[in-house]
Amino acid sequence: MTVIIDTWHWFLQGAHWSGDLGIWQRLGQHLYYVLVSLIIAALIAQTLGILFGYLQRGAFLAINLFNIGQAFPSLGIILLCIMLFGFNDVPVFIALVALAIPPMLTNTFVGISQADRTLHDAAKAMGMTPLQALLKVRIPLAMPLIFAGVRTSLLQLIATAVVAAYAGLDGLGRFLIDGLGQRDFPQVIAGSLVVSLLAVGCELLMSLIARRWFALTLPAAR
């Protein structure tokens, strides 16, 4: 009970919200790691997923190859990359991108490869080229699965980006690492709560975007 009260008092202190060490600054740094990693991973995963789904070959090897990245702990990848690249953003981004690619790659491949063949054949019968059928029929039909992969990767990145603090970088993970080092448990709990609330907020936002987007686009795709 005392820890809960101390955590509440920690949140009430204005110094913990503002400045270079405050929550808002750390939150912005955390989102920077997450969003940059998500964009890089999406560019790789979506491109490969669409390509393999369209060609119907090479996906098994690629998906399992990228899944190896999930078999290794993110902290282990960061420490290995620190030995190679030093203390900078590169080790963190490599670990986070490796974590984010598999869900998006798998969902994109499945969505493209299993798109309604009847609609795809009808599009070609209407004179569409294979590329037009891919862009105007298969990808729109696959968007719910593709978007679900992005949501999964986003939540994993939000939870895992705290490891940036182990590389000497910033972000919300600093509250956990510094709090543990100082035995400041209210700070640790507060940092964990902020990360959790960020994940919940992003999930709700992505859910809202998905409902609005698909309500507008899927009728047209059909």
C-alpha positions in Angstrom: 0.0 0.0 0.0 2.9 2.3 0.8 4.5 1.8 -2.6 1.2 2.7 -4.3 0.9 5.9 -2.3 4.6 6.7 -3.0 4.0 6.1 -6.7 1.0 8.4 -6.7 3.1 11.1 -5.0 5.9 10.5 -7.6 3.4 11.3 -10.4 2.2 14.5 -8.6 5.7 16.0 -8.6 6.0 18.5 -11.5 9.7 17.8 -11.8 9.0 14.3 -13.0 6.9 15.6 -15.9 9.0 18.4 -17.3 12.7 18.9 -18.3 15.2 16.6 -20.0 14.5 13.8 -17.5 10.7 14.2 -17.4 8.0 11.9 -18.6 7.1 14.0 -21.7 10.7 14.1 -22.9 11.2 10.4 -22.2 7.8 9.6 -23.9 8.9 11.5 -27.1 12.2 9.6 -27.1 10.4 6.3 -26.7 8.0 7.0 -29.5 11.0 8.0 -31.7 12.5 4.6 -31.3 9.2 2.8 -31.9 8.0 4.8 -34.9 11.4 4.8 -36.8 11.7 1.0 -36.2 8.1 0.4 -37.3 8.6 2.4 -40.5 11.8 0.6 -41.4 10.4 -2.8 -40.6 7.2 -2.0 -42.5 9.1 -1.0 -45.6 11.0 -4.3 -45.5 8.2 -6.6 -44.4 5.4 -5.2 -46.7 7.6 -5.2 -49.8 8.7 -8.8 -49.2 5.3 -10.0 -48.1 3.6 -8.6 -51.2 6.3 -9.9 -53.5 6.2 -13.4 -52.0 2.4 -13.4 -51.8 2.2 -12.4 -55.5 4.8 -14.9 -56.7 3.7 -17.7 -54.3 7.2 -18.8 -53.7 10.1 -18.1 -51.4 7.9 -17.1 -48.5 8.7 -20.2 -46.3 12.4 -19.4 -46.3 12.0 -15.7 -45.8 9.4 -15.9 -43.0 11.4 -18.5 -41.1 14.6 -16.6 -41.6 13.1 -13.4 -40.1 11.5 -15.4 -37.3 15.0 -16.3 -36.2 15.2 -12.7 -35.0 12.4 -13.4 -32.6 14.2 -16.4 -31.2 17.1 -14.2 -29.9 16.4 -11.9 -26.9 16.4 -8.3 -27.9 18.9 -7.4 -25.2 21.3 -10.0 -26.5 21.0 -8.5 -30.0 21.6 -5.0 -28.6 24.7 -6.1 -26.7 26.1 -7.9 -29.7 25.5 -4.8 -31.9 27.0 -2.5 -29.3 30.2 -4.5 -29.6 30.1 -4.0 -33.4 28.8 -0.5 -33.7 29.4 1.1 -30.3 26.9 3.0 -28.0 24.5 4.7 -30.4 21.1 4.3 -32.0 22.1 1.5 -34.4 22.0 -1.5 -32.0 18.6 -0.5 -30.7 17.1 -0.1 -34.2 18.6 -3.4 -35.4 17.0 -5.2 -32.5 13.6 -3.5 -32.7 13.4 -3.9 -36.5 14.3 -7.6 -36.2 11.4 -8.0 -33.7 8.9 -6.0 -35.8 9.4 -7.7 -39.2 8.0 -11.2 -38.6 4.3 -10.3 -37.7 4.0 -7.9 -40.6 5.7 -10.2 -43.1 3.6 -13.2 -42.2 0.3 -11.3 -42.2 1.1 -9.5 -45.5 2.1 -12.8 -47.2 -1.1 -14.6 -46.0 -3.3 -11.7 -46.9 -2.0 -11.4 -50.5 -1.7 -15.1 -51.2 -5.2 -15.9 -49.9 -7.0 -13.0 -51.4 -10.3 -14.0 -53.0 -9.2 -15.8 -56.2 -12.7 -15.3 -57.8 -12.4 -11.5 -57.6 -8.8 -11.6 -58.8 -9.8 -13.7 -61.8 -12.7 -11.5 -62.5 -10.4 -8.4 -62.4 -8.1 -10.1 -65.0 -11.1 -11.0 -67.1 -12.2 -7.3 -67.2 -8.8 -6.5 -68.7 -6.7 -5.6 -65.7 -3.0 -6.4 -65.9 -1.6 -8.7 -63.1 -0.1 -5.5 -61.5 -3.4 -3.7 -61.6 -5.2 -6.6 -60.1 -2.6 -6.8 -57.4 -2.9 -3.1 -56.5 -6.6 -2.6 -57.0 -8.0 -6.0 -55.8 -5.6 -8.2 -53.8 -3.9 -5.5 -51.7 -7.2 -3.9 -50.6 -8.7 -7.3 -49.8 -5.6 -8.1 -47.7 -5.5 -4.8 -45.8 -7.3 -6.1 -42.7 -4.6 -8.8 -42.2 -1.8 -6.4 -43.2 -3.1 -3.8 -40.7 -3.4 -6.5 -38.0 0.3 -7.3 -38.5 1.2 -3.6 -38.1 -0.8 -3.4 -34.8 0.9 -6.5 -33.4 4.4 -5.2 -34.3 3.6 -1.7 -32.8 2.6 -3.2 -29.5 5.6 -5.4 -29.3 7.9 -2.4 -30.1 6.3 -0.2 -27.4 7.0 -3.0 -24.8 10.4 -3.8 -26.0 11.8 -0.3 -26.7 12.5 0.0 -23.0 15.7 -2.0 -23.7 17.2 1.1 -25.3 18.1 2.2 -21.8 20.4 -0.8 -21.6 22.4 0.7 -24.5 22.8 3.9 -22.6 20.1 5.6 -24.6 17.0 7.4 -23.4 13.2 6.7 -23.5 10.8 5.4 -20.9 13.1 2.5 -20.1 15.3 5.0 -18.2 12.7 5.1 -15.4 13.0 1.3 -15.0 16.7 1.0 -15.3 17.6 4.1 -13.2 14.8 3.3 -10.7 16.2 -0.2 -10.2 19.7 1.1 -9.9 18.7 3.6 -7.3 16.2 1.2 -5.6 13.5 3.8 -6.3 10.6 1.5 -6.8 7.9 4.2 -7.2 9.9 5.4 -10.2 10.0 1.8 -11.6 6.3 1.3 -11.1 5.6 4.7 -12.6 7.7 4.0 -15.7 5.9 0.6 -16.1 2.5 2.3 -15.9 3.4 4.9 -18.5 4.6 2.2 -20.9 1.4 0.2 -20.3 -0.8 3.2 -20.8 1.0 4.1 -24.0 0.5 0.6 -25.3 -3.2 0.6 -24.4 -3.7 4.1 -26.0 -2.0 3.1 -29.2 -4.1 -0.1 -29.4 -7.3 1.9 -29.0 -6.1 4.4 -31.6 -5.2 1.7 -34.1 -8.5 0.0 -33.5 -10.4 3.2 -34.2 -8.4 3.9 -37.3 -9.0 0.3 -38.6 -12.8 0.6 -38.1 -13.0 4.0 -39.8 -10.6 3.1 -42.6 -12.1 -0.3 -43.5 -15.7 1.0 -43.3 -14.7 3.4 -46.1 -12.4 1.3 -48.2 -13.7 -2.3 -48.0 -17.1 -1.6 -49.7 -15.2 0.0 -52.6 -12.9 -3.0 -52.7 -15.8 -5.4 -52.9 
